[in-house]
Amino acid sequence: MRRIVYISTSSGLPAEEVDRLVESAQRNNAEREITGFLLYNGRNFLQLIEGPKAALMSLMATLARDPRHSGMLTLIDEPIEERSCPTWSMHRMHLPFDVALRRANIDAEIPAFISPEARQLVQNFAYLN
Ligand SMILES: Cc1cc2nc3c(=O)[nH]c(=O)nc-3n(C[C@H](O)[C@H](O)[C@H](O)COP(=O)(O)O)c2cc1C
C-alpha cells in the first residue's frame, strides 16, 4: 500500500460544494479500498490518500483532470504497512476560523498512526492563515 499527500489550489469552490465532493469521494473510495482525509482552507486543498498503489494512481489521474482545482503538488508518496485512518473513506477535517481552536481541533483529529513527516505537513497547512 501507499500513502500520498498533495496540495492543490481551488478554482473557488464554496464550502458546501466541498461537502458534496466529499460525499461522492466516500462512495467511490469505499469501493476502491481508498481511505484518507481532506482539508480545505477556502483557497487550497491538502488531501491524504492511502490504499493499493494502482487504485491511488488511477485516482491521482482523475484528480489531475478535475477542474475544481489545479496545480496539484505531491508532497509525500511513500510505501506504508498500515493505514493511518482505516475507518475514513474520506474525512473532511474542518478548519475553524479561530487559529487557537483550529490547532486544538486538528491536533485532536490527526490520526495517531501517521508518519512524523505527514503529521508536520498537515499541521503546517492547518495553521496557515
Ligand atoms: C480536492 C479534491 C479531492 C477529491 N477527492 C476525491 C477522492 O478522494 N475520491 C474520489 O473518488 N474523487 C475525488 N474527487 C473527485 C474526482 O476528481 C472526480 O470528480 C470523481 O472521482 C468522479 O467520480 P463521480 O463521477 O462519481 O463524481 C476529488 C476532487 C477534488 C477537487
The ligand as an SDF file (V2000), in Angstrom:
LIG
                    3D

 31 33  0  0  0  0  0  0  0  0999 V2000
   -9.7590   18.3050   -3.8930 C   0  0  0  0  0  0  0  0  0  0  0  0
  -10.4920   17.1330   -4.4910 C   0  0  0  0  0  0  0  0  0  0  0  0
  -10.4450   15.8990   -3.8650 C   0  0  0  0  0  0  0  0  0  0  0  0
  -11.1130   14.8000   -4.3860 C   0  0  0  0  0  0  0  0  0  0  0  0
  -11.0310   13.5830   -3.7690 N   0  0  0  0  0  0  0  0  0  0  0  0
  -11.6170   12.5040   -4.3090 C   0  0  0  0  0  0  0  0  0  0  0  0
  -11.4970   11.2270   -3.7060 C   0  0  0  0  0  0  0  0  0  0  0  0
  -10.8640   11.0490   -2.6540 O   0  0  0  0  0  0  0  0  0  0  0  0
  -12.1120   10.1840   -4.3080 N   0  0  0  0  0  0  0  0  0  0  0  0
  -12.8420   10.3200   -5.4660 C   0  0  0  0  0  0  0  0  0  0  0  0
  -13.3670    9.3290   -5.9530 O   0  0  0  0  0  0  0  0  0  0  0  0
  -12.9810   11.5070   -6.0390 N   0  0  0  0  0  0  0  0  0  0  0  0
  -12.3910   12.6120   -5.5020 C   0  0  0  0  0  0  0  0  0  0  0  0
  -12.5320   13.8300   -6.1010 N   0  0  0  0  0  0  0  0  0  0  0  0
  -13.3850   13.9390   -7.2880 C   0  0  0  0  0  0  0  0  0  0  0  0
  -12.7290   13.4070   -8.5360 C   0  0  0  0  0  0  0  0  0  0  0  0
  -11.8440   14.3800   -9.0720 O   0  0  0  0  0  0  0  0  0  0  0  0
  -13.7980   13.0440   -9.5880 C   0  0  0  0  0  0  0  0  0  0  0  0
  -14.6180   14.1440   -9.8360 O   0  0  0  0  0  0  0  0  0  0  0  0
  -14.6690   11.9030   -9.1100 C   0  0  0  0  0  0  0  0  0  0  0  0
  -13.8970   10.8220   -8.6810 O   0  0  0  0  0  0  0  0  0  0  0  0
  -15.5660   11.4300  -10.2620 C   0  0  0  0  0  0  0  0  0  0  0  0
  -16.4350   10.4850   -9.7310 O   0  0  0  0  0  0  0  0  0  0  0  0
  -18.0280   10.7010   -9.7940 P   0  0  0  0  0  0  0  0  0  0  0  0
  -18.3550   10.6800  -11.2660 O   0  0  0  0  0  0  0  0  0  0  0  0
  -18.6020    9.5710   -9.0120 O   0  0  0  0  0  0  0  0  0  0  0  0
  -18.3110   12.0450   -9.1500 O   0  0  0  0  0  0  0  0  0  0  0  0
  -11.8700   14.9530   -5.5790 C   0  0  0  0  0  0  0  0  0  0  0  0
  -11.9050   16.2000   -6.2090 C   0  0  0  0  0  0  0  0  0  0  0  0
  -11.2240   17.2820   -5.6840 C   0  0  0  0  0  0  0  0  0  0  0  0
  -11.2960   18.6120   -6.3820 C   0  0  0  0  0  0  0  0  0  0  0  0
  1  2  1  0
  2  3  1  0
  2 30  2  0
  3  4  2  0
  4  5  1  0
  4 28  1  0
  5  6  2  0
  6  7  1  0
  6 13  1  0
  7  8  2  0
  7  9  1  0
  9 10  1  0
 10 11  2  0
 10 12  1  0
 12 13  2  0
 13 14  1  0
 14 15  1  0
 14 28  1  0
 15 16  1  0
 16 17  1  0
 16 18  1  0
 18 19  1  0
 18 20  1  0
 20 21  1  0
 20 22  1  0
 22 23  1  0
 23 24  1  0
 24 25  2  0
 24 26  1  0
 24 27  1  0
 28 29  2  0
 29 30  1  0
 30 31  1  0
M  END
$$$$
